[in-house]
Amino acid sequence: MEKILNKKINIKQTMIAFILFLGILPAPLFLGLTLPWQYSLLPIFVFVLLFVLFDWIKIPKIAKYLIALWIAIIAEIIFSGVFSPLLLLGKFNFPTESANYIARLLYFATFIVIFYKHKIDLKRFMNTFVVILLFGMGIGVLQFLDWYGSGLFRELYTFSDSHLEVMNRSVGAYKRISGVANFATATGGIAAFTLVLVLSMRLFNKNNFIFTMLGVILTLFNVVTAQARMGYLTVVFSFVIFYFVYNYVRRSGIVWLKSTLLISTVLILTGILTYWLYERGNLFVERAVYRWQALGDVIGSGGNRIAQIERAFSLMDTPWEWLFGISRGVQQSFDSLFIEVEPVSIFILYGGIGFTLIYSLVLFLLVYFWKNIKLVKGDTILLTMVVSSFIGLLCYVFFSGAYWFFREVYVGIFPWIFMGASIGALERYKKNPDKFSSEMMEFERKKKKYKITWK
């Protein structure tokens, strides 16, 4: 019976799909806190991490270094979060935001283990990952359209009445969807990340053109209807990075010429179309232009995020604060002190030590993925994962200039799952390239064996 079941259902792939699907479900309220369903699995993943730390599960050295760096980051956040309020306010506070960092570590480590220790069909994983994220993008569509179920999806995926009021506006151009991330700006970030995966699969793994176009349309629809300004910029930034990475991988004069012509044509046509729509009074384009102009005016007068940065740094007085930060507990004691520029937020909350540790992890990962692009050029699906991890992380770092990457609650685990899977698969490949390639070929043979053809 078990053999028959294994032939019909791949247990590992099903469990991975289930974990990913939890990430797009509406987050429930638990003890006054809104916690994503993916957090419900953290107690299980704690044991995985403990097994790794006690060396009962063997993982490569590079993964151990990354996990050690993660643990140092969490220790510093907890240290700053506890002792800064004690010193500065004279009261005890535990940094609840550390749960977001712990969740990222546990998922990151668990998926390294899964993909390093087990045979996983990487193409199926990639397709599953992207399809589930596109289902998440579909939530934005359901929120935007006016139909009998739109009210339900708007209420399930938002955390404030003000955001709900904006989504319920009758004129489409004045709506601002919260999307699967429960917040418009964050939805712009996850949409840009999804677009990176969709384009990587097309450019490096020759995925179906129709599937690619569906993915592009859904992701851009979310960016536009969320009116996420940093989402727009991150999409443009991703195109630029794709241009350089694609030419680095292909290393051909003809490919360079074609890609240059293609990206130039796309940018020019997009600019012409946007101008044409603006001149004809398209409400969506006019609204987007107005929001950019308003932002420029506010920044020009020293407001918005510029004001956040200036006010935040005005609080830094003592060597302790410069080294360990003021902590989120102290930040919350000030009225309306928001710091949405994440690098600045990290420095203010956790000091120079926390900032150095966190961005050392980011730099470590970027260098790791970049160096290994050459190594996996011969394996298209692994190349796709490594390139996606590099560009996706770089785009999220860029995006964090306007919103959080490390502290985002609702969809922030997705990039760390993907990077953990990429590292696990890459290190499994390094251990025995021939065996790895034969495993991937075996998955392809099984697909062809059960493939239905029409004559």
C-alpha positions as CSV (number, residue, x, y, z in Angstrom):
1,M,0.0,0.0,0.0
2,E,2.8,2.4,0.9
3,K,4.6,1.7,-2.4
4,I,1.4,2.5,-4.3
5,L,0.9,5.7,-2.4
6,N,4.5,6.8,-3.1
7,K,3.9,6.3,-6.8
8,K,0.9,8.5,-6.8
9,I,1.9,11.1,-4.3
10,N,5.3,12.6,-3.7
11,I,5.2,13.1,0.0
12,K,8.2,15.6,0.1
13,Q,6.9,17.7,-2.7
14,T,3.4,17.7,-1.2
15,M,4.7,18.8,2.2
16,I,6.7,21.6,0.6
17,A,3.7,22.8,-1.4
18,F,1.6,22.7,1.8
19,I,4.2,24.9,3.7
20,L,4.3,27.4,0.8
21,F,0.5,27.5,0.6
22,L,0.3,28.4,4.3
23,G,2.2,31.6,3.4
24,I,-0.7,33.0,1.3
25,L,-3.5,32.3,3.7
26,P,-5.0,35.1,5.8
27,A,-3.1,35.4,9.1
28,P,-5.2,34.6,12.2
29,L,-5.2,36.6,15.4
30,F,-3.6,34.7,18.3
31,L,-3.3,36.2,21.8
32,G,-3.7,39.6,20.4
33,L,-1.0,39.1,17.8
34,T,-1.5,38.5,14.1
35,L,0.7,35.5,13.2
36,P,1.0,33.9,9.7
37,W,0.1,30.3,9.5
38,Q,3.7,29.5,8.6
39,Y,4.6,30.4,12.1
40,S,2.6,27.4,13.4
41,L,5.4,25.1,12.1
42,L,8.2,26.8,13.9
43,P,8.1,24.4,16.9
44,I,8.9,21.5,14.5
45,F,11.7,23.5,12.8
46,V,13.3,24.3,16.1
47,F,14.2,20.6,16.4
48,V,15.7,20.6,12.9
49,L,17.9,23.5,14.0
50,L,18.9,21.7,17.2
51,F,19.8,18.6,15.3
52,V,22.0,20.7,13.0
53,L,23.7,22.5,16.0
54,F,24.4,19.2,17.7
55,D,25.7,17.8,14.4
56,W,23.2,15.1,14.3
57,I,22.2,16.3,10.9
58,K,25.3,16.9,8.7
59,I,25.3,20.1,6.6
60,P,28.1,21.8,4.6
61,K,30.4,24.3,6.3
62,I,29.1,27.2,4.4
63,A,25.6,26.5,5.8
64,K,27.0,26.3,9.3
65,Y,28.7,29.7,8.9
66,L,25.4,31.3,7.7
67,I,23.4,29.8,10.6
68,A,26.0,31.0,13.1
69,L,25.7,34.5,11.6
70,W,21.9,34.3,11.9
71,I,22.2,33.2,15.6
72,A,24.6,36.1,16.3
73,I,22.1,38.5,14.7
74,I,19.2,37.2,16.8
75,A,21.3,37.3,20.0
76,E,22.2,40.9,19.3
77,I,18.6,41.9,18.7
78,I,17.5,40.3,21.9
79,F,20.4,41.8,23.8
80,S,19.6,45.3,22.5
81,G,15.9,44.8,22.9
82,V,16.2,43.9,26.6
83,F,19.1,46.1,27.8
84,S,18.5,49.3,25.9
85,P,15.0,49.9,27.5
86,L,16.5,49.0,30.9
87,L,19.2,51.6,30.5
88,L,17.3,54.3,28.7
89,L,13.8,53.9,30.2
90,G,14.4,51.9,33.3
91,K,11.9,49.2,32.4
92,F,12.0,45.6,31.1
93,N,10.9,44.9,27.5
94,F,11.3,41.8,25.4
95,P,11.8,42.5,21.6
96,T,8.8,40.7,20.0
97,E,10.2,41.5,16.6
98,S,12.9,38.9,17.2
99,A,10.2,36.3,16.3
100,N,10.4,37.5,12.7
101,Y,14.1,36.9,12.6
102,I,13.9,33.6,14.4
103,A,11.2,32.5,11.9
104,R,13.5,33.4,9.0
105,L,16.4,31.5,10.5
106,L,14.3,28.3,11.1
107,Y,12.8,28.2,7.6
108,F,16.2,29.1,6.1
109,A,18.0,26.3,8.0
110,T,15.2,23.7,7.5
111,F,15.1,24.2,3.7
112,I,18.9,24.0,3.5
113,V,18.6,20.6,5.2
114,I,15.7,19.4,3.1
115,F,17.3,20.2,-0.2
116,Y,20.8,19.1,0.8
117,K,19.8,15.8,2.4
118,H,17.0,14.7,0.0
119,K,16.4,14.2,-3.7
120,I,14.0,17.0,-4.7
121,D,12.7,17.6,-8.2
122,L,13.9,21.2,-8.6
123,K,11.7,22.0,-11.6
124,R,8.6,20.9,-9.8
125,F,9.7,22.9,-6.8
126,M,10.3,26.0,-8.8
127,N,6.9,25.6,-10.6
128,T,5.1,25.0,-7.3
129,F,6.8,28.0,-5.7
130,V,5.9,30.4,-8.5
131,V,2.3,29.0,-8.9
132,I,1.6,29.6,-5.2
133,L,3.0,33.1,-5.3
134,L,0.9,33.8,-8.4
135,F,-2.2,32.5,-6.4
136,G,-1.1,35.2,-3.9
137,M,-1.0,37.7,-6.7
138,G,-4.6,36.6,-7.6
139,I,-5.7,37.8,-4.2
140,G,-4.8,41.3,-5.3
141,V,-7.0,40.9,-8.4
142,L,-9.9,39.6,-6.2
143,Q,-9.6,42.6,-4.0
144,F,-9.5,45.1,-6.8
145,L,-12.5,43.8,-8.8
146,D,-16.0,44.7,-7.5
147,W,-17.8,41.4,-7.1
148,Y,-19.8,39.7,-4.4
149,G,-16.7,38.2,-2.7
150,S,-14.4,41.2,-2.9
151,G,-15.4,42.5,0.5
152,L,-14.4,39.2,2.1
153,F,-10.9,39.2,0.5
154,R,-10.4,42.9,1.4
155,E,-11.3,42.3,5.1
156,L,-9.2,39.1,5.4
157,Y,-6.0,40.7,4.0
158,T,-5.8,44.0,5.7
159,F,-5.0,45.1,9.3
160,S,-6.6,48.6,9.5
161,D,-9.9,50.3,8.7
162,S,-8.1,53.1,6.8
163,H,-6.6,50.6,4.3
164,L,-10.0,48.9,4.0
165,E,-11.7,52.2,3.2
166,V,-9.1,52.9,0.4
167,M,-9.8,49.4,-1.1
168,N,-13.6,50.0,-1.0
169,R,-13.4,53.2,-3.1
170,S,-15.7,53.1,-6.1
171,V,-13.2,54.5,-8.7
172,G,-10.5,52.0,-9.6
173,A,-7.7,54.5,-9.9
174,Y,-8.2,55.7,-6.3
175,K,-8.2,52.2,-4.8
176,R,-5.1,50.8,-3.2
177,I,-5.1,47.1,-2.7
178,S,-3.4,45.6,0.4
179,G,-2.8,42.4,-1.5
180,V,-1.5,39.1,-0.1
181,A,1.0,41.0,2.1
182,N,-1.8,42.9,3.9
183,F,-0.1,46.2,3.1
184,A,0.2,47.9,-0.3
185,T,3.9,48.7,-0.1
186,A,4.8,45.2,1.0
187,T,2.7,43.8,-1.8
188,G,4.8,45.8,-4.2
189,G,7.9,44.0,-2.8
190,I,6.6,40.5,-3.0
191,A,5.2,41.2,-6.5
192,A,8.6,42.3,-7.7
193,F,10.2,39.2,-6.1
194,T,7.6,37.0,-7.9
195,L,8.4,38.7,-11.2
196,V,12.1,37.9,-10.7
197,L,11.3,34.2,-10.4
198,V,9.0,34.3,-13.4
199,L,11.5,36.0,-15.6
200,S,14.4,33.8,-14.4
201,M,12.4,30.7,-15.3
202,R,11.8,32.0,-18.8
203,L,15.3,33.3,-19.4
204,F,17.4,30.5,-18.0
205,N,15.0,27.5,-18.0
206,K,12.9,28.3,-21.1
207,N,9.6,28.0,-19.3
208,N,6.3,28.2,-21.2
209,F,5.7,31.7,-22.8
210,I,2.0,31.8,-21.9
211,F,2.8,31.0,-18.3
212,T,5.5,33.7,-18.2
213,M,3.1,36.3,-19.6
214,L,0.5,35.4,-17.1
215,G,3.0,35.8,-14.3
216,V,4.2,39.1,-15.7
217,I,0.6,40.4,-16.0
218,L,-0.4,39.3,-12.5
219,T,2.7,40.7,-10.8
220,L,2.5,44.1,-12.6
221,F,-1.2,44.3,-11.9
222,N,-0.4,44.0,-8.2
223,V,2.3,46.7,-8.3
224,V,0.0,49.1,-10.2
225,T,-3.2,48.5,-8.2
226,A,-1.2,48.7,-4.9
227,Q,0.2,52.0,-6.2
228,A,3.5,50.8,-4.7
229,R,6.0,53.4,-5.7
230,M,9.0,51.4,-4.5
231,G,7.4,48.4,-6.2
232,Y,7.7,50.3,-9.5
233,L,11.3,51.2,-8.9
234,T,12.2,47.7,-7.8
235,V,10.7,46.2,-11.0
236,V,12.8,48.6,-13.1
237,F,15.9,47.8,-10.9
238,S,15.3,44.1,-11.5
239,F,15.3,44.6,-15.3
240,V,18.6,46.4,-15.1
241,I,20.1,43.6,-12.9
242,F,18.7,40.9,-15.2
243,Y,20.4,42.6,-18.2
244,F,23.8,42.4,-16.6
245,V,23.4,38.9,-15.1
246,Y,22.0,37.5,-18.3
247,N,24.9,38.8,-20.4
248,Y,27.4,37.6,-17.7
249,V,26.0,34.1,-17.9
250,R,25.7,33.9,-21.8
251,R,28.9,35.8,-22.6
252,S,28.1,36.3,-26.2
253,G,28.3,39.4,-28.4
254,I,25.2,38.5,-30.3
255,V,23.3,37.8,-27.0
256,W,24.5,41.1,-25.6
257,L,23.3,43.0,-28.7
258,K,19.9,41.2,-28.7
259,S,19.4,41.8,-25.0
260,T,20.4,45.4,-25.3
261,L,17.9,46.0,-28.1
262,L,15.2,44.1,-26.2
263,I,15.5,46.0,-22.9
264,S,15.9,49.3,-24.8
265,T,12.7,48.6,-26.8
266,V,10.8,47.6,-23.7
267,L,11.8,50.7,-21.8
268,I,11.1,53.0,-24.8
269,L,7.7,51.5,-25.5
270,T,6.7,51.6,-21.9
271,G,7.7,55.2,-21.7
272,I,5.7,56.1,-24.9
273,L,2.7,54.1,-23.7
274,T,2.7,55.8,-20.3
275,Y,3.0,59.3,-21.9
276,W,0.2,58.5,-24.3
277,L,-2.1,57.3,-21.6
278,Y,-1.2,60.3,-19.4
279,E,-2.0,62.7,-22.3
280,R,-5.4,61.1,-22.8
281,G,-6.3,61.4,-19.1
282,N,-5.9,57.8,-18.0
283,L,-6.8,57.9,-14.3
284,F,-4.3,55.2,-13.2
285,V,-1.4,57.0,-14.9
286,E,-2.5,60.4,-13.6
287,R,-2.9,59.0,-10.1
288,A,0.6,57.5,-10.2
289,V,2.1,60.7,-11.5
290,Y,0.4,62.7,-8.8
291,R,1.7,60.3,-6.1
292,W,5.2,60.7,-7.4
293,Q,4.9,64.5,-7.5
294,A,3.5,64.6,-4.0
295,L,6.3,62.4,-2.7
296,G,8.9,64.7,-4.4
297,D,7.3,67.8,-2.8
298,V,7.2,66.2,0.6
299,I,10.9,65.0,0.4
300,G,11.9,68.4,-1.0
301,S,10.5,70.1,2.1
302,G,12.3,67.6,4.4
303,G,9.3,65.4,5.1
304,N,8.3,61.7,4.6
305,R,11.2,59.3,5.1
306,I,13.8,62.1,5.2
307,A,12.0,63.4,8.3
308,Q,11.9,59.9,9.7
309,I,15.7,59.6,9.3
310,E,16.5,63.0,10.7
311,R,14.3,62.4,13.8
312,A,15.7,58.9,14.3
313,F,19.4,60.0,14.3
314,S,18.6,62.9,16.7
315,L,17.9,60.3,19.3
316,M,21.4,58.8,19.1
317,D,23.4,60.5,21.9
318,T,25.5,57.9,23.8
319,P,28.2,55.4,22.8
320,W,25.8,52.6,23.9
321,E,23.1,53.8,21.4
322,W,25.6,54.0,18.6
323,L,26.9,50.5,19.3
324,F,23.7,48.7,20.4
325,G,20.9,51.0,19.3
326,I,17.9,52.3,21.1
327,S,15.7,49.1,20.5
328,R,12.2,48.9,19.3
329,G,10.9,49.2,22.9
330,V,12.4,52.7,23.2
331,Q,11.2,53.6,19.7
332,Q,7.6,52.8,20.6
333,S,7.8,55.1,23.6
334,F,8.0,58.1,21.2
335,D,4.8,59.2,19.5
336,S,4.6,58.5,15.7
337,L,8.3,57.5,15.4
338,F,8.3,55.3,12.3
339,I,11.4,54.4,10.4
340,E,10.5,52.7,7.1
341,V,14.0,52.9,5.5
342,E,15.2,49.6,6.8
343,P,19.0,50.0,6.8
344,V,18.4,53.2,8.9
345,S,15.9,51.4,11.1
346,I,18.3,48.5,11.8
347,F,21.1,50.9,12.7
348,I,18.9,53.0,15.0
349,L,17.3,50.0,16.7
350,Y,20.3,47.6,17.0
351,G,23.3,50.0,16.6
352,G,26.5,49.6,14.6
353,I,26.9,46.0,15.8
354,G,23.5,44.8,14.7
355,F,23.8,46.7,11.4
356,T,27.2,45.1,10.7
357,L,26.0,41.6,11.5
358,I,22.8,41.8,9.4
359,Y,24.4,43.3,6.3
360,S,27.3,41.0,6.6
361,L,24.8,38.2,6.2
362,V,23.3,39.9,3.1
363,L,26.7,40.5,1.6
364,F,27.8,36.9,2.4
365,L,24.8,35.6,0.5
366,L,25.1,37.9,-2.4
367,V,28.8,37.0,-2.9
368,Y,28.0,33.3,-2.4
369,F,25.3,33.2,-5.1
370,W,27.3,35.4,-7.5
371,K,30.4,33.2,-7.3
372,N,28.4,30.0,-7.9
373,I,26.6,31.2,-11.0
374,K,29.5,30.1,-13.2
375,L,29.7,26.7,-11.4
376,V,26.1,25.7,-12.3
377,K,25.9,27.1,-15.9
378,G,25.5,23.6,-17.2
379,D,22.5,22.8,-15.0
380,T,19.6,25.1,-16.2
381,I,17.2,24.6,-13.3
382,L,19.9,25.0,-10.6
383,L,21.2,28.0,-12.5
384,T,17.7,29.5,-12.5
385,M,17.5,29.0,-8.7
386,V,20.9,30.6,-8.0
387,V,20.3,33.6,-10.3
388,S,16.8,34.1,-8.9
389,S,18.2,34.0,-5.3
390,F,20.9,36.6,-6.2
391,I,18.6,39.0,-8.1
392,G,15.7,38.5,-5.7
393,L,17.9,39.3,-2.6
394,L,19.5,42.3,-4.3
395,C,16.1,43.6,-5.3
396,Y,14.8,43.2,-1.8
397,V,17.8,45.1,-0.4
398,F,17.0,47.9,-2.9
399,F,13.3,47.7,-1.9
400,S,14.2,48.0,1.8
401,G,15.1,51.6,1.1
402,A,11.3,52.2,1.5
403,Y,10.0,49.3,3.5
404,W,11.1,46.4,5.7
405,F,12.6,43.1,4.4
406,F,13.8,41.5,7.6
407,R,10.8,42.5,9.7
408,E,7.9,42.1,7.2
409,V,5.5,39.7,8.8
410,Y,3.1,38.3,6.3
411,V,5.1,37.2,3.3
412,G,8.7,37.8,4.5
413,I,9.5,34.1,4.8
414,F,9.2,33.3,1.1
415,P,12.6,34.7,0.0
416,W,14.3,32.8,2.9
417,I,12.6,29.5,2.0
418,F,13.8,30.0,-1.6
419,M,17.4,30.9,-0.7
420,G,17.6,28.0,1.8
421,A,16.4,25.6,-0.9
422,S,18.9,27.1,-3.4
423,I,21.8,26.7,-1.0
424,G,20.8,23.1,-0.1
425,A,20.5,22.1,-3.7
426,L,23.7,23.8,-4.7
427,E,25.7,22.2,-2.0
428,R,24.2,18.8,-2.9
429,Y,25.3,19.4,-6.5
430,K,28.9,20.3,-5.3
431,K,29.1,17.2,-3.3
432,N,28.6,14.9,-6.3
433,P,27.7,16.7,-9.6
434,D,27.3,13.5,-11.6
435,K,24.9,11.9,-9.0
436,F,23.0,15.2,-8.8
437,S,22.6,15.3,-12.6
438,S,21.4,11.7,-12.7
439,E,18.8,12.4,-10.0
440,M,17.4,15.3,-12.1
441,M,17.4,13.2,-15.2
442,E,15.5,10.5,-13.3
443,F,12.8,13.0,-12.5
444,E,12.6,14.0,-16.1
445,R,12.3,10.3,-17.3
446,K,9.5,9.8,-14.8
447,K,7.6,12.8,-16.2
448,K,8.0,11.5,-19.7
449,K,6.9,8.1,-18.8
450,Y,3.5,9.3,-17.4
451,K,3.1,12.2,-19.9
452,I,-0.2,12.2,-21.8
453,T,0.1,13.0,-25.5
454,W,-2.6,13.8,-28.0
455,K,-2.5,12.3,-31.5
